[in-house]
Amino acid sequence: MDTAQKLIERRQAARIAAEARAAGRRVVLANGCFDLLHVGHTRYLEGARRQGDLLIVGINSDRSVRHLKGAGRPLMDQQSRARMVAALACVDGVVIFDDLDVAALLDELRPDVHAKGTDYTTETVPEREQVRALGGEVAIVGDPKDHSTRDIIAHILRRTAGEPSTG
């Protein structure tokens, strides 16, 4: 499948999720910036996909990444980040959202499962009560949080500055 076909608008994502639920399929929503795709991201998304039958990934817009991550971010524009995530076999659809949090997207998609990475626990996920109120559950997926875009950027900067690498 052409990855562009996996890039969907919010209304389309809501329709796809509703149709999947009506057909008895379990809908999973994962979200993030995915600014520099790394193995932690792929393990997170593969773990999210194992939670259900349809995985929709919310990608923060360029504006929201700038707000959340600060100056110099994102490294890649939202369309590039979305296409990279869409290229993963475990991902069924990708929607770009401009909000600073995922609350509105949760309301629109009403996923059965909201998947978060291992930097959270089920009790520290900010949206946990909203997900429960929508009839869904929170799942913590992926490998231990020892990969980050921030650390990769720091590593690259050290290498280009001629400093010894630590990893």
DRENVOSE-796594 format. One line per field, with one value per residue (C-alpha): x, y, z; residue number from 1. Coordinates in pm, 1 decimal. Example, Ala and Ser with C-alpha at 12.3 -4.5 7.8 and 13.67 -1.06 7.14 Angstrom:
BEGIN
c1: c(1230.0:1367.0);
c2: c(-450.0:-106.0);
c3: c(780.0:714.0);
nr: c(1:2);
END
This chain:
BEGIN
c1: c(0.0:115.6:185.5:-0.3:-322.3:-270.6:-267.6:-621.4:-811.1:-969.0:-1325.2:-1218.0:-1032.5:-1346.3:-1556.2:-1302.9:-1288.5:-1668.8:-1704.2:-1436.2:-1606.5:-1944.2:-1784.2:-1657.9:-1296.6:-1089.1:-962.3:-631.7:-502.9:-134.9:7.0:328.6:562.4:773.8:1023.8:1312.4:1182.0:1383.4:1357.8:1169.4:896.4:865.5:847.4:585.8:371.6:410.7:304.9:8.4:-101.8:-100.5:-369.8:-631.6:-735.2:-691.7:-412.7:-457.2:-161.8:-202.3:97.8:146.9:150.0:461.2:306.8:228.0:574.6:735.7:525.8:590.4:958.2:1094.7:1318.2:1465.6:1192.2:1051.7:1345.0:1115.2:789.7:458.7:398.3:739.0:687.4:341.1:469.6:748.5:502.0:255.0:525.2:524.3:326.9:165.4:2.3:-337.9:-387.5:-213.4:-386.3:-209.9:-352.9:-277.6:-388.7:-136.8:-281.8:-470.5:-801.4:-1008.0:-878.2:-976.8:-1329.2:-1353.8:-1212.7:-1338.9:-1076.4:-1116.9:-753.0:-532.6:-172.8:104.8:475.7:662.0:752.5:397.6:211.1:-161.5:-209.0:11.6:-138.6:-289.1:-590.6:-668.6:-996.3:-1115.4:-1038.2:-1224.3:-1522.3:-1533.2:-1548.1:-1189.5:-879.5:-522.9:-240.5:128.1:327.4:675.0:1015.6:1176.7:1215.2:1587.1:1555.9:1463.7:1489.7:1644.4:1923.5:1985.3:2014.0:2259.5:2462.8:2481.6:2585.4:2861.5:2987.4:2991.5:3172.1:3439.4:3352.6:3377.2:3056.4:2891.9:2658.4);
c2: c(0.0:351.0:520.6:832.7:628.8:583.8:960.8:1047.6:1355.9:1364.5:1318.2:1021.4:873.6:907.2:737.3:454.0:400.4:397.4:148.8:-75.9:-74.8:-146.3:-448.5:-574.4:-468.7:-320.3:31.1:150.9:508.2:586.3:936.0:1133.6:1373.2:1106.6:1376.2:1142.0:789.2:542.6:187.0:298.2:440.3:123.5:-95.4:136.8:123.1:-253.3:-294.0:-63.9:-266.2:-585.8:-428.4:-438.4:-480.1:-126.6:114.3:483.9:705.7:1071.1:1283.7:1623.6:1907.8:2119.0:2396.4:2168.3:2005.6:2351.3:2428.9:2093.3:2041.2:2394.2:2582.0:2387.0:2128.3:1958.9:1838.3:1707.7:1863.0:1703.0:1551.1:1380.8:1250.1:1123.7:944.2:776.6:644.5:544.3:331.5:96.7:-220.9:-214.3:125.2:138.6:513.1:837.7:1161.6:1491.2:1690.3:2050.3:2040.9:2052.2:1731.8:1435.0:1498.6:1618.5:1336.2:1084.0:1231.6:1210.0:858.0:697.1:421.3:98.8:134.4:439.6:314.7:504.9:436.7:301.7:648.6:634.4:399.5:341.9:582.4:862.7:883.0:1235.1:1120.3:807.5:935.7:1064.2:728.7:542.3:779.8:699.2:327.6:256.5:140.0:259.7:21.8:79.1:-67.2:-76.1:-130.6:56.6:427.3:431.9:583.6:943.4:1188.7:1438.8:1190.3:1109.9:1481.9:1528.3:1230.8:1371.8:1712.4:1558.1:1356.5:1656.2:1859.9:1589.0:1476.5:1106.6:911.1:748.4:525.6);
c3: c(0.0:-79.6:253.8:138.4:152.5:526.8:585.8:688.8:802.0:1147.5:1018.8:810.4:1109.6:1324.5:1054.9:1011.8:1389.4:1421.3:1134.4:1283.9:1626.4:1465.0:1295.5:1632.8:1577.3:1859.0:1781.1:1925.2:1930.5:1984.2:1959.0:1964.7:1788.4:1614.6:1525.0:1451.5:1407.6:1617.9:1747.5:2059.6:1837.8:1631.9:1942.2:2092.2:1779.0:1738.0:2101.0:2042.9:1740.4:1947.2:2166.4:1893.0:1533.1:1398.1:1492.2:1427.4:1515.7:1600.8:1499.3:1661.2:1410.7:1360.4:1570.2:1862.3:1849.2:1867.3:2171.8:2342.8:2255.5:2216.6:1976.4:1688.7:1683.4:1494.2:1289.8:1016.9:901.5:993.4:650.1:651.6:1004.8:914.0:602.6:803.3:1060.8:788.7:627.5:927.7:862.6:1208.0:1141.5:972.9:964.5:1058.9:1148.6:1217.2:1506.9:1598.2:1961.8:2245.3:2389.8:2252.8:2436.9:2137.8:1918.7:2186.8:2193.0:1813.7:1769.4:2093.4:2081.4:2273.8:2377.1:2421.4:2401.6:2576.3:2607.8:2906.9:3030.3:3175.5:3405.6:3371.3:3662.4:3524.4:3174.2:3167.6:2962.6:3170.5:3318.4:2981.5:2817.1:3092.5:3063.5:2691.0:2775.5:2675.7:2851.9:2875.5:2778.1:2844.7:2557.1:2408.6:2555.3:2844.6:2772.6:2699.1:2351.4:2283.8:2000.1:2244.0:2328.2:1961.0:1880.1:2169.3:2047.5:1693.2:1824.4:2037.8:1740.1:1507.3:1774.5:1790.0:2141.4:2226.6:2182.7:2482.3:2287.2);
nr: c(1:2:3:4:5:6:7:8:9:10:11:12:13:14:15:16:17:18:19:20:21:22:23:24:25:26:27:28:29:30:31:32:33:34:35:36:37:38:39:40:41:42:43:44:45:46:47:48:49:50:51:52:53:54:55:56:57:58:59:60:61:62:63:64:65:66:67:68:69:70:71:72:73:74:75:76:77:78:79:80:81:82:83:84:85:86:87:88:89:90:91:92:93:94:95:96:97:98:99:100:101:102:103:104:105:106:107:108:109:110:111:112:113:114:115:116:117:118:119:120:121:122:123:124:125:126:127:128:129:130:131:132:133:134:135:136:137:138:139:140:141:142:143:144:145:146:147:148:149:150:151:152:153:154:155:156:157:158:159:160:161:162:163:164:165:166:167);
END
